[in-house]
Amino acid sequence: MFSRHRRARGQATTEYILIVVLVAVLSIGIITTFGNQVRDLFRVATERLGADETSKLDASITNAAAGQVDQRLSTLKQ
């Protein structure tokens, strides 16, 4: 009876660790791809909260992120 409970607990721990690793890997990929774009969004939000209405998103950052996504998607299709 006790060995079955320990085995189930060990299995649950292993599954939890796998989920945490998967989330970490996905987070790293998303931050790598969209990090500059997110930073630019926060910059604009901060400037607008500071009453700077002339603040705009940097189009080159957005276009670069879109290009990276397109490149990675085409790589995945192959």
N, CA, C and O atoms as a GROMACS GRO file, in nm:
protein
  312
    1MET      N    1   0.082  -0.119   0.000
    1MET     CA    2   0.000   0.000   0.000
    1MET      C    3   0.087   0.126   0.000
    1MET      O    4   0.058   0.221  -0.073
    2PHE      N    5   0.190   0.127   0.080
    2PHE     CA    6   0.275   0.245   0.087
    2PHE      C    7   0.358   0.264  -0.039
    2PHE      O    8   0.382   0.377  -0.081
    3SER      N    9   0.402   0.154  -0.100
    3SER     CA   10   0.485   0.167  -0.221
    3SER      C   11   0.406   0.225  -0.336
    3SER      O   12   0.460   0.300  -0.417
    4ARG      N   13   0.278   0.193  -0.345
    4ARG     CA   14   0.194   0.248  -0.451
    4ARG      C   15   0.178   0.399  -0.433
    4ARG      O   16   0.180   0.474  -0.531
    5HIS      N   17   0.162   0.443  -0.310
    5HIS     CA   18   0.147   0.586  -0.282
    5HIS      C   19   0.276   0.660  -0.315
    5HIS      O   20   0.272   0.769  -0.372
    6ARG      N   21   0.390   0.603  -0.280
    6ARG     CA   22   0.518   0.667  -0.310
    6ARG      C   23   0.542   0.675  -0.460
    6ARG      O   24   0.591   0.776  -0.511
    7ARG      N   25   0.506   0.569  -0.532
    7ARG     CA   26   0.525   0.569  -0.676
    7ARG      C   27   0.438   0.676  -0.742
    7ARG      O   28   0.483   0.745  -0.834
    8ALA      N   29   0.313   0.690  -0.696
    8ALA     CA   30   0.223   0.791  -0.752
    8ALA      C   31   0.274   0.931  -0.720
    8ALA      O   32   0.265   1.021  -0.803
    9ARG      N   33   0.328   0.949  -0.600
    9ARG     CA   34   0.381   1.079  -0.562
    9ARG      C   35   0.504   1.113  -0.647
    9ARG      O   36   0.521   1.227  -0.689
   10GLY      N   37   0.589   1.013  -0.671
   10GLY     CA   38   0.706   1.034  -0.755
   10GLY      C   39   0.668   1.065  -0.898
   10GLY      O   40   0.731   1.148  -0.964
   11GLN      N   41   0.564   0.998  -0.947
   11GLN     CA   42   0.517   1.025  -1.083
   11GLN      C   43   0.461   1.166  -1.093
   11GLN      O   44   0.487   1.236  -1.191
   12ALA      N   45   0.386   1.209  -0.993
   12ALA     CA   46   0.330   1.344  -0.994
   12ALA      C   47   0.442   1.448  -0.991
   12ALA      O   48   0.433   1.551  -1.057
   13THR      N   49   0.547   1.421  -0.913
   13THR     CA   50   0.660   1.513  -0.906
   13THR      C   51   0.730   1.523  -1.040
   13THR      O   52   0.766   1.632  -1.085
   14THR      N   53   0.749   1.410  -1.105
   14THR     CA   54   0.813   1.408  -1.236
   14THR      C   55   0.731   1.485  -1.338
   14THR      O   56   0.786   1.562  -1.417
   15GLU      N   57   0.601   1.466  -1.338
   15GLU     CA   58   0.514   1.538  -1.431
   15GLU      C   59   0.520   1.689  -1.405
   15GLU      O   60   0.521   1.769  -1.498
   16TYR      N   61   0.522   1.726  -1.278
   16TYR     CA   62   0.530   1.867  -1.242
   16TYR      C   63   0.661   1.928  -1.294
   16TYR      O   64   0.662   2.038  -1.348
   17ILE      N   65   0.771   1.856  -1.276
   17ILE     CA   66   0.901   1.904  -1.322
   17ILE      C   67   0.900   1.920  -1.474
   17ILE      O   68   0.953   2.018  -1.526
   18LEU      N   69   0.842   1.824  -1.545
   18LEU     CA   70   0.836   1.833  -1.692
   18LEU      C   71   0.755   1.955  -1.737
   18LEU      O   72   0.792   2.022  -1.833
   19ILE      N   73   0.646   1.983  -1.668
   19ILE     CA   74   0.564   2.100  -1.702
   19ILE      C   75   0.643   2.228  -1.677
   19ILE      O   76   0.639   2.320  -1.759
   20VAL      N   77   0.714   2.235  -1.565
   20VAL     CA   78   0.793   2.355  -1.534
   20VAL      C   79   0.902   2.375  -1.638
   20VAL      O   80   0.925   2.488  -1.681
   21VAL      N   81   0.969   2.268  -1.679
   21VAL     CA   82   1.073   2.278  -1.782
   21VAL      C   83   1.014   2.325  -1.914
   21VAL      O   84   1.072   2.409  -1.982
   22LEU      N   85   0.898   2.271  -1.952
   22LEU     CA   86   0.833   2.311  -2.077
   22LEU      C   87   0.797   2.459  -2.074
   22LEU      O   88   0.819   2.530  -2.172
   23VAL      N   89   0.742   2.505  -1.964
   23VAL     CA   90   0.706   2.647  -1.951
   23VAL      C   91   0.831   2.734  -1.959
   23VAL      O   92   0.829   2.840  -2.021
   24ALA      N   93   0.940   2.691  -1.896
   24ALA     CA   94   1.064   2.768  -1.899
   24ALA      C   95   1.119   2.777  -2.041
   24ALA      O   96   1.160   2.885  -2.084
   25VAL      N   97   1.120   2.666  -2.114
   25VAL     CA   98   1.172   2.666  -2.251
   25VAL      C   99   1.086   2.754  -2.341
   25VAL      O  100   1.138   2.831  -2.422
   26LEU      N  101   0.954   2.743  -2.328
   26LEU     CA  102   0.865   2.828  -2.408
   26LEU      C  103   0.883   2.976  -2.374
   26LEU      O  104   0.881   3.061  -2.462
   27SER      N  105   0.900   3.006  -2.246
   27SER     CA  106   0.919   3.145  -2.205
   27SER      C  107   1.047   3.202  -2.263
   27SER      O  108   1.049   3.317  -2.309
   28ILE      N  109   1.153   3.124  -2.262
   28ILE     CA  110   1.280   3.170  -2.320
   28ILE      C  111   1.264   3.197  -2.469
   28ILE      O  112   1.314   3.297  -2.520
   29GLY      N  113   1.194   3.109  -2.539
   29GLY     CA  114   1.171   3.130  -2.681
   29GLY      C  115   1.089   3.254  -2.710
   29GLY      O  116   1.120   3.329  -2.803
   30ILE      N  117   0.986   3.276  -2.633
   30ILE     CA  118   0.901   3.393  -2.653
   30ILE      C  119   0.977   3.521  -2.621
   30ILE      O  120   0.966   3.619  -2.695
   31ILE      N  121   1.053   3.520  -2.513
   31ILE     CA  122   1.129   3.640  -2.476
   31ILE      C  123   1.238   3.669  -2.580
   31ILE      O  124   1.264   3.785  -2.612
   32THR      N  125   1.299   3.563  -2.632
   32THR     CA  126   1.401   3.583  -2.735
   32THR      C  127   1.341   3.646  -2.860
   32THR      O  128   1.400   3.735  -2.920
   33THR      N  129   1.223   3.600  -2.898
   33THR     CA  130   1.159   3.650  -3.019
   33THR      C  131   1.098   3.788  -3.000
   33THR      O  132   1.117   3.876  -3.085
   34PHE      N  133   1.027   3.810  -2.891
   34PHE     CA  134   0.950   3.932  -2.874
   34PHE      C  135   1.004   4.026  -2.766
   34PHE      O  136   0.937   4.122  -2.730
   35GLY      N  137   1.124   4.000  -2.714
   35GLY     CA  138   1.178   4.079  -2.602
   35GLY      C  139   1.187   4.227  -2.632
   35GLY      O  140   1.143   4.309  -2.551
   36ASN      N  141   1.244   4.262  -2.746
   36ASN     CA  142   1.258   4.405  -2.780
   36ASN      C  143   1.123   4.472  -2.802
   36ASN      O  144   1.104   4.588  -2.766
   37GLN      N  145   1.030   4.398  -2.860
   37GLN     CA  146   0.897   4.455  -2.885
   37GLN      C  147   0.824   4.480  -2.752
   37GLN      O  148   0.759   4.583  -2.736
   38VAL      N  149   0.835   4.387  -2.659
   38VAL     CA  150   0.772   4.405  -2.528
   38VAL      C  151   0.837   4.522  -2.454
   38VAL      O  152   0.768   4.602  -2.392
   39ARG      N  153   0.969   4.531  -2.461
   39ARG     CA  154   1.040   4.642  -2.398
   39ARG      C  155   0.993   4.775  -2.457
   39ARG      O  156   0.974   4.873  -2.384
   40ASP      N  157   0.973   4.780  -2.588
   40ASP     CA  158   0.926   4.902  -2.653
   40ASP      C  159   0.784   4.936  -2.609
   40ASP      O  160   0.751   5.053  -2.589
   41LEU      N  161   0.698   4.834  -2.595
   41LEU     CA  162   0.562   4.859  -2.547
   41LEU      C  163   0.563   4.917  -2.405
   41LEU      O  164   0.488   5.011  -2.377
   42PHE      N  165   0.646   4.863  -2.318
   42PHE     CA  166   0.656   4.917  -2.183
   42PHE      C  167   0.712   5.060  -2.183
   42PHE      O  168   0.669   5.143  -2.104
   43ARG      N  169   0.807   5.087  -2.273
   43ARG     CA  170   0.862   5.222  -2.283
   43ARG      C  171   0.753   5.322  -2.319
   43ARG      O  172   0.741   5.428  -2.258
   44VAL      N  173   0.674   5.287  -2.420
   44VAL     CA  174   0.567   5.377  -2.464
   44VAL      C  175   0.463   5.395  -2.353
   44VAL      O  176   0.417   5.506  -2.328
   45ALA      N  177   0.426   5.285  -2.287
   45ALA     CA  178   0.327   5.295  -2.179
   45ALA      C  179   0.378   5.384  -2.066
   45ALA      O  180   0.303   5.465  -2.012
   46THR      N  181   0.505   5.370  -2.031
   46THR     CA  182   0.563   5.451  -1.925
   46THR      C  183   0.568   5.598  -1.965
   46THR      O  184   0.536   5.685  -1.885
   47GLU      N  185   0.606   5.625  -2.088
   47GLU     CA  186   0.613   5.764  -2.133
   47GLU      C  187   0.474   5.826  -2.138
   47GLU      O  188   0.457   5.943  -2.104
   48ARG      N  189   0.375   5.749  -2.180
   48ARG     CA  190   0.239   5.805  -2.186
   48ARG      C  191   0.182   5.827  -2.047
   48ARG      O  192   0.107   5.923  -2.025
   49LEU      N  193   0.217   5.740  -1.952
   49LEU     CA  194   0.174   5.764  -1.814
   49LEU      C  195   0.239   5.889  -1.758
   49LEU      O  196   0.184   5.955  -1.670
   50GLY      N  197   0.355   5.922  -1.809
   50GLY     CA  198   0.425   6.044  -1.769
   50GLY      C  199   0.379   6.166  -1.847
   50GLY      O  200   0.446   6.269  -1.843
   51ALA      N  201   0.269   6.157  -1.917
   51ALA     CA  202   0.206   6.267  -1.990
   51ALA      C  203   0.280   6.304  -2.118
   51ALA      O  204   0.269   6.418  -2.164
   52ASP      N  205   0.355   6.212  -2.175
   52ASP     CA  206   0.421   6.237  -2.304
   52ASP      C  207   0.334   6.176  -2.413
   52ASP      O  208   0.346   6.057  -2.443
   53GLU      N  209   0.248   6.256  -2.473
   53GLU     CA  210   0.154   6.207  -2.574
   53GLU      C  211   0.220   6.186  -2.711
   53GLU      O  212   0.157   6.131  -2.801
   54THR      N  213   0.343   6.229  -2.728
   54THR     CA  214   0.410   6.216  -2.857
   54THR      C  215   0.484   6.082  -2.870
   54THR      O  216   0.540   6.054  -2.976
   55SER      N  217   0.484   6.002  -2.767
   55SER     CA  218   0.557   5.875  -2.768
   55SER      C  219   0.488   5.776  -2.862
   55SER      O  220   0.366   5.760  -2.859
   56LYS      N  221   0.568   5.709  -2.946
   56LYS     CA  222   0.515   5.612  -3.042
   56LYS      C  223   0.600   5.487  -3.042
   56LYS      O  224   0.717   5.490  -3.004
   57LEU      N  225   0.540   5.377  -3.086
   57LEU     CA  226   0.613   5.252  -3.099
   57LEU      C  227   0.716   5.263  -3.211
   57LEU      O  228   0.692   5.330  -3.312
   58ASP      N  229   0.828   5.198  -3.193
   58ASP     CA  230   0.933   5.195  -3.294
   58ASP      C  231   0.897   5.087  -3.397
   58ASP      O  232   0.898   4.968  -3.366
   59ALA      N  233   0.864   5.129  -3.518
   59ALA     CA  234   0.819   5.035  -3.622
   59ALA      C  235   0.928   4.936  -3.661
   59ALA      O  236   0.898   4.823  -3.700
   60SER      N  237   1.054   4.975  -3.651
   60SER     CA  238   1.162   4.884  -3.689
   60SER      C  239   1.168   4.764  -3.595
   60SER      O  240   1.199   4.653  -3.638
   61ILE      N  241   1.139   4.786  -3.467
   61ILE     CA  242   1.138   4.676  -3.371
   61ILE      C  243   1.024   4.580  -3.401
   61ILE      O  244   1.042   4.459  -3.400
   62THR      N  245   0.907   4.635  -3.429
   62THR     CA  246   0.791   4.552  -3.462
   62THR      C  247   0.815   4.473  -3.590
   62THR      O  248   0.782   4.354  -3.597
   63ASN      N  249   0.872   4.537  -3.691
   63ASN     CA  250   0.899   4.468  -3.817
   63ASN      C  251   1.005   4.360  -3.800
   63ASN      O  252   0.997   4.254  -3.863
   64ALA      N  253   1.105   4.386  -3.717
   64ALA     CA  254   1.209   4.286  -3.692
   64ALA      C  255   1.152   4.163  -3.623
   64ALA      O  256   1.187   4.050  -3.658
   65ALA      N  257   1.063   4.184  -3.527
   65ALA     CA  258   1.000   4.071  -3.458
   65ALA      C  259   0.912   3.992  -3.553
   65ALA      O  260   0.911   3.869  -3.549
   66ALA      N  261   0.839   4.061  -3.639
   66ALA     CA  262   0.754   3.992  -3.737
   66ALA      C  263   0.840   3.912  -3.834
   66ALA      O  264   0.802   3.801  -3.873
   67GLY      N  265   0.953   3.966  -3.874
   67GLY     CA  266   1.044   3.893  -3.963
   67GLY      C  267   1.099   3.768  -3.898
   67GLY      O  268   1.112   3.664  -3.964
   68GLN      N  269   1.132   3.776  -3.769
   68GLN     CA  270   1.181   3.658  -3.697
   68GLN      C  271   1.074   3.551  -3.688
   68GLN      O  272   1.103   3.432  -3.705
   69VAL      N  273   0.952   3.591  -3.662
   69VAL     CA  274   0.842   3.494  -3.654
   69VAL      C  275   0.821   3.428  -3.790
   69VAL      O  276   0.806   3.306  -3.797
   70ASP      N  277   0.819   3.506  -3.896
   70ASP     CA  278   0.801   3.449  -4.030
   70ASP      C  279   0.913   3.352  -4.064
   70ASP      O  280   0.889   3.247  -4.123
   71GLN      N  281   1.035   3.387  -4.028
   71GLN     CA  282   1.149   3.302  -4.057
   71GLN      C  283   1.138   3.170  -3.981
   71GLN      O  284   1.163   3.063  -4.037
   72ARG      N  285   1.102   3.177  -3.855
   72ARG     CA  286   1.090   3.055  -3.775
   72ARG      C  287   0.973   2.968  -3.821
   72ARG      O  288   0.982   2.845  -3.820
   73LEU      N  289   0.865   3.032  -3.862
   73LEU     CA  290   0.750   2.954  -3.913
   73LEU      C  291   0.786   2.884  -4.044
   73LEU      O  292   0.747   2.769  -4.064
   74SER      N  293   0.860   2.950  -4.131
   74SER     CA  294   0.899   2.885  -4.256
   74SER      C  295   0.996   2.771  -4.229
   74SER      O  296   0.995   2.671  -4.301
   75THR      N  297   1.079   2.783  -4.128
   75THR     CA  298   1.170   2.676  -4.090
   75THR      C  299   1.092   2.557  -4.036
   75THR      O  300   1.126   2.442  -4.065
   76LEU      N  301   0.989   2.583  -3.961
   76LEU     CA  302   0.906   2.475  -3.906
   76LEU      C  303   0.828   2.401  -4.014
   76LEU      O  304   0.806   2.280  -4.004
   77LYS      N  305   0.787   2.473  -4.118
   77LYS     CA  306   0.711   2.411  -4.226
   77LYS      C  307   0.795   2.313  -4.305
   77LYS      O  308   0.742   2.218  -4.363
   78GLN      N  309   0.926   2.336  -4.308
   78GLN     CA  310   1.014   2.249  -4.385
   78GLN      C  311   1.038   2.124  -4.313
   78GLN      O  312   1.111   2.037  -4.362
   0.00000   0.00000   0.00000
